[in-house]
Amino acid sequence: MPGALAHLRVVEIGDGVSAAYATKLLADLGADVVKIEPPGRGDRTRHRGPFPDGVPHPEKSGLFLYLNANKHGITLDLARPEGRDALGRLAARADLLVHDVHPTAMAASGLDYERLAAAHPPLVMTSIAPFGLDGPHATYRAIDVVSWNAGGVATLNGEPRHPELPPLKAFGDQSSFQAGVNAAIGSLGALFARVTTGRGEHVEVSTQECLAAILELTFEFWPYCGLVASRLGAKPIQPLCFMECRDGWIYICCVEEHQWRQFVEIMGSPEWAQMELFENRLARGANFDALQVLLQEWCREQSVADLYEAAQRRRVPFAPVSTMGDLVASPHLRARGFFATIDHPVAGSVEMPGAPYRMSATPWTLRMPAPTLGQHTAEVLAEIGVDAGALRRAGVA
């Protein structure tokens, strides 16, 4: 059956994760996405990998293959007038244009929304920038480590009681994935509004704000309690933390009193659990440094699976910390068909995560692999009356 967004035409100018992930979410739902890359080098994610056997190849990057399946790919030099003219023609027949070109380079790349909308009023354009399009930091540039810290998430991965432990960021470009999700949602909202107004609009996404918006409890803890949340559990209620077992890590969650009592029974009701220091969750939070030592001493002798199953039987919400290998081999994810496989003309058979949702009437489909560099240039430009051969000879495509 046609995808839910099969009626949408989307143009993407993405040189990284954020715009590519936003349009991937739409392409997976059936949208016709044309990805524009610079001639020669292409999208920089082609060169980031990971690569099979660690051998770099611009057509075999696992990140690029994942982000750009279900898209058509063309090359255009948007620094050249001919390239910007072709972009204008593509935008004139599109519903949505998504880009992550830096604000200081937007005008030079032909990304002037007022001009594009004057030629095609229904157009929605979504601009993703590290710090938005205005404000004192709008011209600043940022890679993931900068965004992660600017958005406050690295602070959550620090430990205010142990200054020797530095703040941490997650692996990869997670800030850009967050920006991509928000860009897709904002774009769909603007497209939905267009049904009523008949006109598009300019959607702006700040990566910093995407991260600041998901700091669970942080904005409450600091003004209300003067506490900074931490990966090691600096919260007013405990225990809610990670513990090392003999064969891996487990997430301990027993905030409610009945959960704590059940956990104490699992541990064999040690004498220290009856101490006044740990009599309720506020006391356990205030004395967590002492509690953590005692919990860790016991947990280190347990296996993750045994402790998890014991907690499950008593309805205590513990959780094993899944490794990447655990996820790839997960019998649950395999049974649900979460992973999808597609053949790529250069990379061969590629397995990747599928969609994290199911739709009964308009299902997600993996229709085609990520494009090779410039694979659809001639085909797409011919549809708008542009001679791709002439552009190639001029070094524009």
Protein Blocks (a to p, Z undefined) as FASTA:
>chain_A
ZZfklmpccddddebjklmmmmmmmmmnopacdddddehjlpfklmnopaehhiacfklc
fklmmmmgoiacddddfkbmklmmmmmmmmmmcfbdcdfbdfklmmmnopafklmmmmmm
mlccddddfkojedjklmpccdfklmmmmnommmmmmcfklmmbccdddehjlklmmmmm
mmmmmmmmmmmmmmmnopacdddddfklmmmmmmghklmmmmmnopacdfkopafbdcdd
ddddfkbccddddfbfklmmmmmmmnopaaklmpmklmpmklmmmmmmmmmmmmmmmmmm
pcfklmmmmmmmnopacdddddfklmmmomklmmnomaccdddfklopadddddfbdcfk
lccddfbccddehklmmmmmmmnopafklmmmnopZZ
